[in-house]
Amino acid sequence: MTADTPRTQTGSQTLSRGIRLLEILASAERNLSIDELAAELGVHRSVAYRLLRTLEDHGLVARDSAGRIALGTGLAALASGVARDLQQLALPELTDVANEFGMTCLLAVQVDADEAATLVSAAPRQSMAVVSYRPGHRHPLTHGGPGKAILATLPETAWPDAAGDALRAEITETRERGYAISHDEVVPSLRSVAVPLTLPGQPPASIAVIHVSFPRPEAEMAARLTAAAVAIRRAYGA
């Protein structure tokens, strides 16, 4: 038993690094080099290379013509069953909101004690400037409208340790008005309005609009998002 412990710990660390590598690629706005990935992981280039070779063998990552790394098509098969029903039910509502406001609309879910991730997003058909927020993008629960809208549904005992007095006061205001707002928190220059989305059997979630500026008052946009959340809950059977 004792002799197997180092091997178990090593295997667990390797798996953790491989998953983290996929997360880095998912949140990146471009394909990354091996050196960039190694730096993000905090490991030697040779370690990153071995991880990439394994992931590449399973089709989870791929290389472009310049040798940079991108997520592979094998992930599509794995992701197809993840919250499939919720994605399919939410996408029409998100698309309607995106086209109405001319800005990206997304659904975010809590993934652990500290972070949320975009589950599905919709971009408007016509817009001068579209903000890309790809599924899988992760951000702290304590920053940004989507995360704060999720926090507003949770007891403070379930909040991240990083939550301070200022955030507690802000979440109190969020609960009172029914929606969360943010500016320059997750991505510089971006603003967001978000409302909670609570569904049975699903992690705490929120829906939000993201853009550099708002065409309508925040309260009006929040009311539209709330209507979309009600429609999603109804379609989900909640």
Sequence and secondary structure as in RCSB ss.txt:
>XXXX:A:sequence
MTADTPRTQTGSQTLSRGIRLLEILASAERNLSIDELAAELGVHRSVAYRLLRTLEDHGLVARDSAGRIALGTGL
AALASGVARDLQQLALPELTDVANEFGMTCLLAVQVDADEAATLVSAAPRQSMAVVSYRPGHRHPLTHGGPGKAI
LATLPETAWPDAAGDALRAEITETRERGYAISHDEVVPSLRSVAVPLTLPGQPPASIAVIHVSFPRPEAEMAARL
TAAAVAIRRAYGA
>XXXX:A:secstr
 TTTHHHHHHHHHHHHHHHHHHHHHHH SS B HHHHHHHHTS HHHHHHHHHHHHHTTSEEE TTS EEE THH
HHHHTTTTHHHHHHHHHHHHHHHHHHTSEEEEEEE SSSEEEEEEEE  SS SS     TT EEETTSSHHHHHH
HTTS GGGS TT  HHHHHHHHHHHHHT EEEESSSSTT EEEEEEE  TTS  EEEEEEESS SS HHHHHHHH
HHHHHHHHHHHT 
